[in-house]
Amino acid sequence: MTTDHEEPCGPSHRSFCLNGGLCYVIPTIPSPFCRCIENYTGARCEEVFLPSSSIQTKSDLFTAFVALTVLLGTLILGALYFLCREHGFNSWSRKIALAGGHLSPHTTTPEAHAS
């Protein structure tokens, strides 16, 4: 879109703009200027302009790490809850005591071991 003050470049400046930029002149200003297409910038559209994705990538990675940590923690706590609920706390303490060598593996309760 041109304004009343700008005109397309003449044949002497046709290749002034790079990367598909459109060349314009303003009669009161001696040098031409460019209107760049998307993803290009600079006085002659010579620079590629890409939005920075590194900050977004780091943020996404951190969010994924936190979500995975919360999910893993929830799964571990849920598994422990259901194991304790199914077998009972006393059953687990007997197994721990058996593993520590305090009771014979064939004994099922501390009372049976005492007699």
C-alpha positions as CSV (number, residue, x, y, z in Angstrom):
1,M,0.0,0.0,0.0
2,T,1.5,3.3,-1.1
3,T,0.8,6.7,0.3
4,D,0.4,9.9,-1.6
5,H,4.0,10.7,-1.0
6,E,5.8,7.6,-2.1
7,E,6.2,6.1,-5.5
8,P,7.5,2.8,-6.8
9,C,11.2,2.9,-7.6
10,G,12.3,3.6,-11.1
11,P,14.5,1.3,-13.3
12,S,17.7,2.5,-11.6
13,H,16.6,1.1,-8.2
14,R,14.6,-2.0,-9.2
15,S,17.1,-4.3,-7.5
16,F,17.7,-2.1,-4.5
17,C,15.5,-4.3,-2.2
18,L,16.4,-7.9,-1.5
19,N,14.4,-11.0,-0.7
20,G,11.2,-9.9,-2.4
21,G,11.0,-6.4,-0.7
22,L,9.2,-3.7,-2.6
23,C,11.2,-0.6,-3.4
24,Y,9.7,2.9,-3.0
25,V,11.0,6.5,-3.2
26,I,9.8,9.7,-1.7
27,P,10.5,12.5,-4.1
28,T,11.8,14.8,-1.3
29,I,14.3,12.1,0.0
30,P,17.1,11.1,-2.3
31,S,17.5,7.5,-1.3
32,P,14.9,4.7,-1.8
33,F,13.4,2.6,1.0
34,C,12.1,-0.9,1.1
35,R,8.9,-2.4,2.4
36,C,9.9,-6.0,3.4
37,I,7.9,-9.1,3.1
38,E,7.2,-11.2,6.2
39,N,10.2,-12.6,8.1
40,Y,12.6,-10.1,6.5
41,T,13.9,-6.8,7.9
42,G,16.6,-4.2,7.4
43,A,17.1,-1.2,5.3
44,R,17.2,-3.4,2.1
45,C,15.3,-6.4,3.6
46,E,18.7,-8.2,3.9
47,E,18.2,-9.7,7.3
48,V,16.0,-12.7,8.1
49,F,13.8,-12.0,11.1
50,L,12.7,-15.1,12.9
51,P,10.8,-14.9,16.2
52,S,12.9,-16.2,19.1
53,S,11.8,-19.6,20.0
54,S,14.6,-20.4,22.5
55,I,12.8,-18.7,25.4
56,Q,9.6,-20.5,24.6
57,T,11.4,-23.8,24.2
58,K,13.1,-23.4,27.7
59,S,9.7,-22.5,29.2
60,D,8.0,-25.5,27.6
61,L,10.8,-27.8,28.7
62,F,10.6,-26.6,32.3
63,T,6.8,-27.0,32.3
64,A,7.1,-30.6,31.0
65,F,9.7,-31.4,33.7
66,V,7.5,-30.1,36.4
67,A,4.4,-31.9,35.1
68,L,6.4,-35.2,34.8
69,T,7.7,-34.8,38.3
70,V,4.3,-34.2,39.7
71,L,2.9,-37.2,37.7
72,L,5.6,-39.5,38.9
73,G,5.3,-38.4,42.5
74,T,1.5,-38.9,42.4
75,L,2.0,-42.4,40.9
76,I,4.5,-43.4,43.6
77,L,2.3,-42.1,46.4
78,G,-0.8,-43.8,44.9
79,A,1.1,-47.1,44.7
80,L,2.3,-46.9,48.3
81,Y,-1.2,-46.0,49.5
82,F,-2.9,-48.9,47.7
83,L,-0.1,-51.4,48.9
84,C,-0.5,-50.3,52.5
85,R,-4.3,-50.3,52.3
86,E,-4.3,-53.8,50.8
87,H,-1.8,-55.5,53.0
88,G,-2.1,-53.3,56.1
89,F,0.6,-51.5,58.0
90,N,1.2,-54.4,60.5
91,S,1.8,-56.8,57.6
92,W,4.5,-54.5,56.2
93,S,6.2,-54.1,59.6
94,R,6.3,-57.9,60.0
95,K,7.9,-58.3,56.6
96,I,10.4,-55.6,57.4
97,A,11.2,-57.3,60.7
98,L,11.6,-60.6,58.8
99,A,13.9,-59.1,56.3
100,G,16.0,-57.7,59.1
101,G,16.6,-61.1,60.5
102,H,14.6,-60.5,63.8
103,L,12.1,-63.2,63.1
104,S,12.3,-66.6,61.4
105,P,11.0,-66.6,57.8
106,H,8.6,-69.4,58.8
107,T,7.1,-67.4,61.6
108,T,4.1,-65.4,60.7
109,T,3.6,-63.3,63.9
110,P,5.9,-62.1,66.7
111,E,3.6,-63.9,69.2
112,A,4.2,-67.3,67.5
113,H,8.0,-66.7,67.6
114,A,7.9,-65.9,71.4
115,S,6.3,-69.2,72.3
